[in-house]
Amino acid sequence: MHPPCGPSGPYRPLPAGIMVDVPPHKPDAAKVRAALDAQLSALDEPPYDGPGGLAALLGACVSVVSRAFERQVRPEREITRFAVRHLLDELATAAPGRTVEVRVPPYAAVQCVEGPRHTRGTPPNVVETDARTWLDLATGRMTWAEAMAAGRVAASGARADLSDHLPLR
């Protein structure tokens, strides 16, 4: 059972107008490793034998998910989530701010890019795409212009152009 929310429970609402910066998602390395090995098995490849640090594991997730897409194999949900979140966290670190919300449903979303920030409701600048397109954009396999021309990205708002921030690697 979850603890009660509100003034009597451990989770108290913040006063109006106060925003809290949420640190990048830090998954458990063992879970990342398990997802990575499961995907490698599905691709008929040997288990991961590279460095065991979280950054290395997440980087390997990006590579393995991209390989799955290239082979026309639907990647496992868990490893795809790790890869997408990792690259979204990299974007939020490289372009800090709250002007643009980048969404990759159903996996994750981040706010990034300096400028006017919103505090409630749907932000005025939204970018939404699928996991494969996000991985291709973030890793330089596809340019922003190519993704827009192909209709693989929905971008609304005057500041929703991420071409200055991509690729991440």
QUIBELHU-V860145 format. One line per field, one symbol per residue. phi: phi as a letter, one per 20 degrees, with the letter a starting at -180 (. if undefined). psi: psi as a letter, one per 30 degrees, with the letter a starting at -180 (. if undefined). Layout:
BEGIN
phi=???
psi=???
END
This chain:
BEGIN
phi=.effeogedfddffggneddfefgfdffgfffffffffffffeldfgfcegefgffffffggffffffgfemdfffgffffffffgffffffffcfqcecdddcfeeabcdbmfpfdddbmfffccccbeffffffffenfbegfffffemecdccofdeeegfdcfed
psi=kklklaffafjkkllkfkkkkklkkjlkeeeeeeeeeeeeefghlllkgakfleeeeeeeeeeeeeeeeeggkjlkeeeeeeeeeeeeeeeeeeikagekkkkikgelklkaklakllflaklfjkkklleeeeeeeffgfkleeeeeefgfkjkklfggjgfffklf.
END
